[in-house]
């Protein structure tokens, strides 16, 4: 899926043996402000523990900035 802040892919995390969602910030829209916003989103979301908020499992920058989160099945 794609939205205002990037694309989300379904994946299998081998080390955790879990289904996850990975959100990437598009390279074409990379600038320092968007990168800081993306990292801030990951830090804030990872500090929240609530059943209505997805758990953040990891985040960083490889070829693109990414956030690894629990995969939630359902409708938007």
N, CA, C and O atoms as a GROMACS GRO file, in nm:
protein
  304
    1UNK      N    1   0.084  -0.118   0.000
    1UNK     CA    2   0.000   0.000   0.000
    1UNK      C    3   0.088   0.124   0.000
    1UNK      O    4   0.205   0.117   0.039
    2UNK      N    5   0.033   0.235  -0.043
    2UNK     CA    6   0.108   0.360  -0.046
    2UNK      C    7   0.024   0.472   0.013
    2UNK      O    8  -0.098   0.471   0.004
    3UNK      N    9   0.093   0.567   0.074
    3UNK     CA   10   0.025   0.681   0.134
    3UNK      C   11   0.113   0.804   0.127
    3UNK      O   12   0.210   0.807   0.053
    4UNK      N   13   0.078   0.905   0.205
    4UNK     CA   14   0.149   1.032   0.202
    4UNK      C   15   0.293   1.025   0.248
    4UNK      O   16   0.375   1.106   0.205
    5UNK      N   17   0.326   0.930   0.334
    5UNK     CA   18   0.463   0.921   0.388
    5UNK      C   19   0.542   0.803   0.333
    5UNK      O   20   0.656   0.783   0.375
    6UNK      N   21   0.488   0.725   0.242
    6UNK     CA   22   0.567   0.617   0.188
    6UNK      C   23   0.485   0.497   0.146
    6UNK      O   24   0.364   0.506   0.128
    7UNK      N   25   0.554   0.385   0.131
    7UNK     CA   26   0.493   0.258   0.090
    7UNK      C   27   0.511   0.156   0.201
    7UNK      O   28   0.611   0.157   0.273
    8UNK      N   29   0.412   0.069   0.215
    8UNK     CA   30   0.415  -0.036   0.317
    8UNK      C   31   0.409  -0.172   0.249
    8UNK      O   32   0.326  -0.195   0.161
    9UNK      N   33   0.498  -0.261   0.291
    9UNK     CA   34   0.505  -0.396   0.235
    9UNK      C   35   0.484  -0.498   0.346
    9UNK      O   36   0.522  -0.474   0.462
   10UNK      N   37   0.426  -0.610   0.311
   10UNK     CA   38   0.412  -0.724   0.401
   10UNK      C   39   0.538  -0.809   0.386
   10UNK      O   40   0.586  -0.830   0.274
   11UNK      N   41   0.591  -0.858   0.500
   11UNK     CA   42   0.714  -0.937   0.494
   11UNK      C   43   0.717  -1.037   0.609
   11UNK      O   44   0.636  -1.031   0.702
   12UNK      N   45   0.813  -1.128   0.601
   12UNK     CA   46   0.836  -1.223   0.710
   12UNK      C   47   0.971  -1.191   0.772
   12UNK      O   48   1.073  -1.192   0.703
   13UNK      N   49   0.973  -1.163   0.902
   13UNK     CA   50   1.096  -1.134   0.976
   13UNK      C   51   1.154  -1.268   1.021
   13UNK      O   52   1.097  -1.334   1.108
   14UNK      N   53   1.265  -1.309   0.962
   14UNK     CA   54   1.320  -1.441   0.989
   14UNK      C   55   1.369  -1.456   1.132
   14UNK      O   56   1.345  -1.560   1.194
   15UNK      N   57   1.437  -1.355   1.188
   15UNK     CA   58   1.489  -1.366   1.324
   15UNK      C   59   1.378  -1.373   1.428
   15UNK      O   60   1.391  -1.445   1.527
   16UNK      N   61   1.267  -1.301   1.407
   16UNK     CA   62   1.154  -1.303   1.499
   16UNK      C   63   1.052  -1.411   1.465
   16UNK      O   64   0.963  -1.441   1.544
   17UNK      N   65   1.066  -1.470   1.345
   17UNK     CA   66   0.971  -1.567   1.294
   17UNK      C   67   0.828  -1.512   1.304
   17UNK      O   68   0.738  -1.575   1.359
   18UNK      N   69   0.812  -1.390   1.249
   18UNK     CA   70   0.684  -1.321   1.259
   18UNK      C   71   0.652  -1.248   1.129
   18UNK      O   72   0.742  -1.204   1.057
   19UNK      N   73   0.524  -1.235   1.101
   19UNK     CA   74   0.480  -1.154   0.989
   19UNK      C   75   0.486  -1.007   1.033
   19UNK      O   76   0.439  -0.973   1.141
   20UNK      N   77   0.543  -0.922   0.948
   20UNK     CA   78   0.560  -0.781   0.981
   20UNK      C   79   0.518  -0.695   0.862
   20UNK      O   80   0.498  -0.744   0.751
   21UNK      N   81   0.505  -0.567   0.888
   21UNK     CA   82   0.486  -0.467   0.783
   21UNK      C   83   0.608  -0.378   0.785
   21UNK      O   84   0.656  -0.339   0.892
   22UNK      N   85   0.660  -0.343   0.666
   22UNK     CA   86   0.776  -0.256   0.656
   22UNK      C   87   0.735  -0.132   0.577
   22UNK      O   88   0.689  -0.142   0.464
   23UNK      N   89   0.753  -0.016   0.640
   23UNK     CA   90   0.718   0.111   0.577
   23UNK      C   91   0.846   0.178   0.530
   23UNK      O   92   0.938   0.197   0.609
   24UNK      N   93   0.852   0.216   0.401
   24UNK     CA   94   0.967   0.283   0.341
   24UNK      C   95   0.932   0.424   0.300
   24UNK      O   96   0.823   0.448   0.247
   25UNK      N   97   1.023   0.517   0.323
   25UNK     CA   98   1.010   0.652   0.271
   25UNK      C   99   1.067   0.652   0.130
   25UNK      O  100   1.180   0.608   0.112
   26UNK      N  101   0.994   0.701   0.031
   26UNK     CA  102   1.045   0.697  -0.107
   26UNK      C  103   1.174   0.778  -0.125
   26UNK      O  104   1.184   0.889  -0.073
   27UNK      N  105   1.271   0.723  -0.197
   27UNK     CA  106   1.398   0.791  -0.225
   27UNK      C  107   1.376   0.921  -0.303
   27UNK      O  108   1.450   1.018  -0.285
   28UNK      N  109   1.276   0.922  -0.389
   28UNK     CA  110   1.253   1.038  -0.475
   28UNK      C  111   1.211   1.161  -0.396
   28UNK      O  112   1.224   1.274  -0.445
   29UNK      N  113   1.162   1.140  -0.276
   29UNK     CA  114   1.117   1.253  -0.195
   29UNK      C  115   1.207   1.275  -0.074
   29UNK      O  116   1.166   1.337   0.024
   30UNK      N  117   1.329   1.225  -0.081
   30UNK     CA  118   1.421   1.232   0.033
   30UNK      C  119   1.473   1.373   0.053
   30UNK      O  120   1.528   1.433  -0.040
   31UNK      N  121   1.456   1.425   0.173
   31UNK     CA  122   1.522   1.546   0.216
   31UNK      C  123   1.534   1.537   0.368
   31UNK      O  124   1.470   1.452   0.430
   32UNK      N  125   1.613   1.622   0.426
   32UNK     CA  126   1.643   1.610   0.569
   32UNK      C  127   1.518   1.628   0.655
   32UNK      O  128   1.505   1.562   0.758
   33UNK      N  129   1.426   1.715   0.616
   33UNK     CA  130   1.304   1.736   0.695
   33UNK      C  131   1.215   1.612   0.695
   33UNK      O  132   1.163   1.573   0.800
   34UNK      N  133   1.198   1.550   0.579
   34UNK     CA  134   1.116   1.429   0.572
   34UNK      C  135   1.182   1.314   0.649
   34UNK      O  136   1.114   1.235   0.714
   35UNK      N  137   1.314   1.305   0.641
   35UNK     CA  138   1.385   1.200   0.715
   35UNK      C  139   1.367   1.220   0.865
   35UNK      O  140   1.341   1.123   0.937
   36UNK      N  141   1.381   1.342   0.914
   36UNK     CA  142   1.362   1.369   1.056
   36UNK      C  143   1.219   1.339   1.099
   36UNK      O  144   1.197   1.284   1.206
   37UNK      N  145   1.121   1.375   1.016
   37UNK     CA  146   0.980   1.347   1.047
   37UNK      C  147   0.955   1.197   1.055
   37UNK      O  148   0.886   1.149   1.144
   38UNK      N  149   1.013   1.124   0.961
   38UNK     CA  150   0.999   0.978   0.956
   38UNK      C  151   1.058   0.915   1.083
   38UNK      O  152   0.995   0.829   1.145
   39UNK      N  153   1.179   0.956   1.122
   39UNK     CA  154   1.243   0.901   1.241
   39UNK      C  155   1.168   0.942   1.368
   39UNK      O  156   1.157   0.863   1.462
   40UNK      N  157   1.117   1.063   1.372
   40UNK     CA  158   1.038   1.108   1.487
   40UNK      C  159   0.912   1.023   1.501
   40UNK      O  160   0.876   0.983   1.612
   41UNK      N  161   0.845   0.995   1.389
   41UNK     CA  162   0.726   0.909   1.391
   41UNK      C  163   0.760   0.773   1.452
   41UNK      O  164   0.684   0.722   1.534
   42UNK      N  165   0.873   0.715   1.413
   42UNK     CA  166   0.914   0.584   1.465
   42UNK      C  167   0.941   0.589   1.614
   42UNK      O  168   0.899   0.501   1.688
   43UNK      N  169   1.012   0.692   1.659
   43UNK     CA  170   1.044   0.704   1.801
   43UNK      C  171   0.918   0.723   1.886
   43UNK      O  172   0.901   0.659   1.989
   44UNK      N  173   0.830   0.811   1.841
   44UNK     CA  174   0.706   0.838   1.916
   44UNK      C  175   0.619   0.713   1.920
   44UNK      O  176   0.570   0.674   2.026
   45UNK      N  177   0.599   0.651   1.805
   45UNK     CA  178   0.514   0.532   1.800
   45UNK      C  179   0.572   0.418   1.883
   45UNK      O  180   0.496   0.341   1.943
   46UNK      N  181   0.704   0.405   1.887
   46UNK     CA  182   0.765   0.296   1.964
   46UNK      C  183   0.753   0.319   2.115
   46UNK      O  184   0.768   0.224   2.193
   47UNK      N  185   0.726   0.441   2.156
   47UNK     CA  186   0.714   0.470   2.299
   47UNK      C  187   0.571   0.451   2.351
   47UNK      O  188   0.547   0.458   2.471
   48UNK      N  189   0.477   0.426   2.260
   48UNK     CA  190   0.336   0.411   2.299
   48UNK      C  191   0.304   0.263   2.312
   48UNK      O  192   0.336   0.183   2.224
   49UNK      N  193   0.239   0.226   2.422
   49UNK     CA  194   0.195   0.089   2.443
   49UNK      C  195   0.044   0.091   2.463
   49UNK      O  196  -0.005   0.118   2.573
   50UNK      N  197  -0.029   0.063   2.355
   50UNK     CA  198  -0.175   0.068   2.358
   50UNK      C  199  -0.228  -0.029   2.252
   50UNK      O  200  -0.169  -0.039   2.144
   51UNK      N  201  -0.338  -0.100   2.281
   51UNK     CA  202  -0.392  -0.195   2.184
   51UNK      C  203  -0.433  -0.131   2.051
   51UNK      O  204  -0.442  -0.201   1.950
   52UNK      N  205  -0.457   0.000   2.050
   52UNK     CA  206  -0.500   0.067   1.927
   52UNK      C  207  -0.385   0.126   1.846
   52UNK      O  208  -0.408   0.191   1.745
   53UNK      N  209  -0.260   0.102   1.891
   53UNK     CA  210  -0.143   0.157   1.822
   53UNK      C  211  -0.051   0.041   1.784
   53UNK      O  212  -0.018  -0.043   1.868
   54UNK      N  213  -0.010   0.038   1.659
   54UNK     CA  214   0.077  -0.068   1.610
   54UNK      C  215   0.212  -0.061   1.681
   54UNK      O  216   0.264   0.048   1.708
   55UNK      N  217   0.270  -0.179   1.713
   55UNK     CA  218   0.402  -0.186   1.778
   55UNK      C  219   0.513  -0.168   1.675
   55UNK      O  220   0.511  -0.230   1.569
   56UNK      N  221   0.610  -0.083   1.708
   56UNK     CA  222   0.728  -0.064   1.624
   56UNK      C  223   0.834  -0.162   1.671
   56UNK      O  224   0.868  -0.165   1.789
   57UNK      N  225   0.886  -0.242   1.579
   57UNK     CA  226   0.985  -0.344   1.612
   57UNK      C  227   1.127  -0.299   1.582
   57UNK      O  228   1.222  -0.343   1.647
   58UNK      N  229   1.143  -0.210   1.482
   58UNK     CA  230   1.275  -0.164   1.441
   58UNK      C  231   1.257  -0.046   1.347
   58UNK      O  232   1.151  -0.029   1.288
   59UNK      N  233   1.360   0.037   1.334
   59UNK     CA  234   1.362   0.139   1.230
   59UNK      C  235   1.505   0.178   1.204
   59UNK      O  236   1.593   0.155   1.286
   60UNK      N  237   1.528   0.237   1.088
   60UNK     CA  238   1.663   0.277   1.052
   60UNK      C  239   1.668   0.327   0.910
   60UNK      O  240   1.566   0.356   0.848
   61UNK      N  241   1.791   0.338   0.859
   61UNK     CA  242   1.813   0.381   0.722
   61UNK      C  243   1.909   0.282   0.659
   61UNK      O  244   2.020   0.262   0.708
   62UNK      N  245   1.867   0.222   0.549
   62UNK     CA  246   1.954   0.134   0.471
   62UNK      C  247   1.967   0.204   0.337
   62UNK      O  248   2.028   0.311   0.329
   63UNK      N  249   1.912   0.147   0.231
   63UNK     CA  250   1.907   0.220   0.105
   63UNK      C  251   1.798   0.327   0.110
   63UNK      O  252   1.802   0.424   0.035
   64UNK      N  253   1.700   0.308   0.199
   64UNK     CA  254   1.592   0.403   0.226
   64UNK      C  255   1.559   0.396   0.374
   64UNK      O  256   1.584   0.294   0.438
   65UNK      N  257   1.503   0.503   0.430
   65UNK     CA  258   1.456   0.496   0.568
   65UNK      C  259   1.341   0.396   0.578
   65UNK      O  260   1.259   0.386   0.486
   66UNK      N  261   1.335   0.321   0.689
   66UNK     CA  262   1.230   0.220   0.704
   66UNK      C  263   1.186   0.209   0.850
   66UNK      O  264   1.260   0.244   0.942
   67UNK      N  265   1.064   0.160   0.868
   67UNK     CA  266   1.010   0.124   1.000
   67UNK      C  267   0.954  -0.017   0.987
   67UNK      O  268   0.875  -0.044   0.896
   68UNK      N  269   0.995  -0.107   1.077
   68UNK     CA  270   0.942  -0.242   1.082
   68UNK      C  271   0.841  -0.246   1.196
   68UNK      O  272   0.874  -0.213   1.310
   69UNK      N  273   0.718  -0.285   1.165
   69UNK     CA  274   0.613  -0.287   1.266
   69UNK      C  275   0.535  -0.417   1.260
   69UNK      O  276   0.542  -0.491   1.162
   70UNK      N  277   0.460  -0.443   1.368
   70UNK     CA  278   0.377  -0.562   1.367
   70UNK      C  279   0.277  -0.550   1.253
   70UNK      O  280   0.231  -0.441   1.220
   71UNK      N  281   0.244  -0.663   1.194
   71UNK     CA  282   0.145  -0.666   1.088
   71UNK      C  283   0.008  -0.683   1.151
   71UNK      O  284  -0.016  -0.775   1.229
   72UNK      N  285  -0.082  -0.593   1.116
   72UNK     CA  286  -0.217  -0.595   1.169
   72UNK      C  287  -0.310  -0.633   1.054
   72UNK      O  288  -0.308  -0.570   0.948
   73UNK      N  289  -0.390  -0.735   1.076
   73UNK     CA  290  -0.485  -0.780   0.974
   73UNK      C  291  -0.619  -0.715   1.001
   73UNK      O  292  -0.667  -0.716   1.115
   74UNK      N  293  -0.679  -0.659   0.899
   74UNK     CA  294  -0.811  -0.597   0.915
   74UNK      C  295  -0.840  -0.503   0.802
   74UNK      O  296  -0.772  -0.503   0.700
   75UNK      N  297  -0.940  -0.422   0.821
   75UNK     CA  298  -0.980  -0.326   0.720
   75UNK      C  299  -0.940  -0.186   0.765
   75UNK      O  300  -0.931  -0.158   0.885
   76UNK      N  301  -0.918  -0.098   0.669
   76UNK     CA  302  -0.884   0.040   0.704
   76UNK      C  303  -1.009   0.119   0.738
   76UNK      O  304  -1.001   0.237   0.770
   0.00000   0.00000   0.00000
